[in-house]
């Protein structure tokens, strides 16, 4: 029984995995391995004992919660309910009985979705794994490929199951569009205004995208600053974003980290500059004052000079 349970679990993981957050994740969807079809189980009659009745009490509570979700839920909540149903029935070896119970409760559309859920989930993953789309394809082409496979497998149910993912895809396409107003801004005031407008337009969907917290909005805004934005305007945007979305402690932590990064970059630059100067001195010495040294003696001398330079540079 472990094997069918694992198969349905893996199928669910594939579904969650398809909720993509960037182009790299879209790429990885295309390479997902196919999942074998879960077998249909026939319930075996067993004698019922008092202990079994007690054991089924919490199961019945779970079933009652599942019934509501299977009847009414959409998107990822529905996907979770469908997966939970099959995990439970396979584990308990009661799929026939539980399906018969749901047939009395669900409308025909929802019941058929439940019955065929494992095979459709596995078929989707198989097609995703077999899909051949270039890694250099545009984001729009990758999303279109995913949507085509989902519509092929799920039909009209694709909208019911993947509405949240579709909204996220539309969001990613909108911000990737070079003609969107945000990417065309050239000063801090325009950028802050257009970013606020964009957040307002997406409204409640922001929570689905993981952009409902102030920290997330700050990080997203930083990523959306146009590359063509003048440096002085970028500095103003960063300052305004920090004031609007970050606490004082967070601002201080970011400032401290920025100072550390700047110092590291300066240290690397200073080290490389000093090393280049030493290499030039050594090359001159080899051609003049150290010309008489054998190759072995020169390598020992050079290694010692380099060691002394590194020792002096990195000493406190």
MINU-239809 format. One record per residue (C-alpha): z, x, y. Coordinates in steps of 0.25 Angstrom, whole numbers, padded with zeros to 4 digits, always signed. Layout:
# MINU-239809
ZXY
...
//
This chain:
# MINU-239809
+0000+0000+0000
+0002+0012+0009
-0013+0014+0010
-0017+0001+0016
-0006+0001+0025
-0010+0015+0030
-0024+0010+0032
-0021-0001+0041
-0011+0008+0049
-0022+0018+0051
-0032+0007+0055
-0022+0003+0066
-0020+0017+0071
-0035+0017+0072
-0035+0005+0081
-0024+0010+0090
-0031+0024+0090
-0043+0016+0096
-0036+0013+0109
-0042+0025+0116
-0037+0031+0128
-0048+0041+0131
-0061+0046+0127
-0056+0056+0117
-0049+0045+0110
-0062+0037+0109
-0068+0049+0103
-0057+0049+0092
-0059+0035+0089
-0073+0038+0084
-0068+0048+0074
-0057+0039+0068
-0058+0039+0053
-0062+0027+0045
-0050+0019+0039
-0052+0013+0025
-0052-0002+0023
-0038-0008+0020
-0038-0016+0007
-0035-0031+0006
-0022-0033-0001
-0018-0045-0010
-0004-0049-0010
+0003-0048-0023
+0014-0059-0026
+0028-0053-0028
+0041-0060-0030
+0049-0062-0018
+0064-0058-0018
+0074-0060-0007
+0074-0046-0003
+0059-0047-0001
+0061-0060+0008
+0071-0052+0017
+0061-0040+0018
+0050-0050+0023
+0058-0056+0034
+0055-0045+0044
+0040-0045+0039
+0040-0060+0043
+0045-0056+0057
+0034-0046+0058
+0023-0056+0053
+0028-0066+0064
+0026-0056+0075
+0012-0052+0069
+0008-0066+0069
+0009-0068+0084
+0002-0055+0086
-0009-0058+0076
-0011-0071+0083
-0011-0067+0098
-0011-0052+0100
-0023-0044+0105
-0027-0029+0106
-0018-0019+0101
-0006-0029+0098
-0015-0036+0089
-0020-0024+0083
-0006-0020+0080
-0003-0033+0074
-0015-0033+0065
-0011-0019+0060
+0003-0023+0058
+0000-0035+0050
-0009-0027+0040
+0001-0016+0039
+0012-0025+0035
+0004-0034+0025
-0001-0021+0018
+0013-0015+0018
+0019-0028+0012
+0007-0032+0003
+0006-0045+0009
-0007-0045+0016
-0013-0058+0010
+0000-0066+0013
+0001-0061+0027
-0014-0064+0030
-0013-0078+0024
-0001-0080+0033
-0009-0075+0045
-0021-0084+0042
-0012-0096+0044
-0008-0091+0058
-0020-0084+0064
-0033-0090+0069
-0045-0086+0060
-0049-0075+0070
-0036-0068+0070
-0034-0069+0055
-0048-0063+0052
-0044-0052+0062
-0031-0049+0054
-0038-0050+0040
-0049-0040+0044
-0041-0031+0053
-0039-0019+0043
-0054-0018+0039
-0059-0020+0053
-0049-0009+0058
-0054+0000+0047
-0069-0003+0050
-0067+0000+0065
-0061+0014+0062
-0072+0017+0052
-0082+0014+0062
-0075+0022+0073
-0074+0034+0063
-0089+0033+0060
-0093+0031+0075
-0102+0042+0080
-0101+0043+0095
-0102+0056+0103
-0090+0063+0108
-0098+0064+0121
-0100+0049+0122
-0095+0042+0135
-0082+0035+0135
-0090+0022+0136
-0099+0025+0124
-0086+0028+0116
-0079+0015+0120
-0092+0007+0117
-0092+0014+0103
-0078+0010+0100
-0080-0005+0105
-0093-0006+0097
-0086-0002+0084
-0074-0012+0087
-0083-0024+0090
-0091-0021+0077
-0078-0021+0069
-0069-0031+0076
-0080-0040+0083
-0073-0049+0093
-0059-0045+0088
-0062-0031+0095
-0059-0037+0109
-0046-0043+0103
-0041-0030+0097
-0046-0020+0107
-0045-0026+0120
-0035-0016+0125
-0044-0004+0120
-0056-0011+0127
-0048-0012+0140
-0044+0003+0139
-0059+0007+0136
-0063-0001+0148
-0053+0006+0157
-0057+0020+0152
-0072+0017+0155
-0068+0012+0169
-0061+0024+0173
-0072+0033+0166
-0083+0026+0175
-0087+0037+0186
-0090+0025+0195
-0076+0019+0195
-0070+0019+0208
-0058+0027+0204
-0067+0039+0200
-0074+0038+0213
-0062+0040+0222
-0061+0052+0231
-0047+0051+0237
-0033+0048+0233
-0032+0035+0240
-0045+0029+0234
-0041+0034+0220
-0027+0028+0221
-0033+0015+0225
-0043+0014+0214
-0033+0018+0204
-0024+0007+0208
-0036-0003+0207
-0040+0002+0193
-0025+0000+0188
-0025-0014+0194
-0038-0017+0187
-0034-0014+0174
-0020-0020+0175
-0013-0024+0162
-0023-0016+0154
-0016-0003+0160
-0005-0005+0150
-0015-0005+0138
-0021+0008+0144
-0007+0015+0145
-0008+0015+0160
+0004+0005+0163
+0014+0016+0167
+0014+0024+0180
+0013+0037+0173
+0001+0033+0166
-0006+0028+0179
-0003+0041+0185
-0009+0049+0174
-0021+0040+0173
-0024+0041+0188
-0023+0056+0188
-0034+0056+0177
-0043+0047+0185
-0043+0055+0198
-0058+0058+0200
-0062+0073+0197
-0069+0073+0211
-0056+0069+0218
-0053+0080+0229
-0041+0088+0225
-0033+0084+0237
-0035+0069+0234
-0031+0072+0219
-0018+0078+0224
-0016+0065+0233
-0019+0056+0221
-0009+0063+0212
+0001+0062+0223
-0001+0047+0225
-0002+0044+0210
+0011+0052+0208
+0018+0043+0218
+0013+0030+0213
+0015+0032+0198
+0025+0043+0195
+0040+0044+0197
+0046+0055+0205
+0050+0063+0192
+0037+0061+0186
+0030+0067+0199
+0039+0079+0199
+0036+0081+0184
+0021+0081+0187
+0023+0090+0199
+0031+0100+0191
+0021+0100+0180
+0010+0102+0190
+0017+0114+0196
+0019+0120+0182
+0004+0118+0179
+0000+0125+0192
+0009+0136+0189
+0003+0138+0175
-0011+0138+0181
-0007+0148+0191
+0000+0157+0181
-0013+0157+0172
-0021+0160+0184
-0012+0172+0188
-0011+0177+0174
-0026+0177+0172
-0029+0183+0186
-0019+0195+0183
-0025+0197+0169
-0039+0198+0175
-0034+0208+0185
-0027+0216+0174
-0040+0216+0165
-0048+0221+0177
-0037+0233+0179
-0038+0236+0164
-0053+0236+0164
-0053+0246+0175
-0042+0255+0169
-0050+0255+0156
-0062+0260+0163
-0054+0271+0171
-0040+0275+0169
-0039+0271+0155
-0053+0275+0150
-0047+0286+0141
-0039+0276+0133
-0044+0273+0119
-0048+0259+0116
-0035+0257+0108
-0027+0263+0119
-0033+0254+0129
-0031+0242+0122
-0016+0245+0121
-0015+0248+0135
-0023+0236+0139
-0014+0227+0130
-0002+0233+0136
-0007+0230+0151
-0010+0216+0147
+0004+0214+0140
+0011+0219+0152
+0003+0210+0161
+0006+0197+0153
+0021+0202+0152
+0022+0203+0167
+0015+0190+0170
+0023+0181+0161
+0036+0188+0163
+0046+0179+0171
//
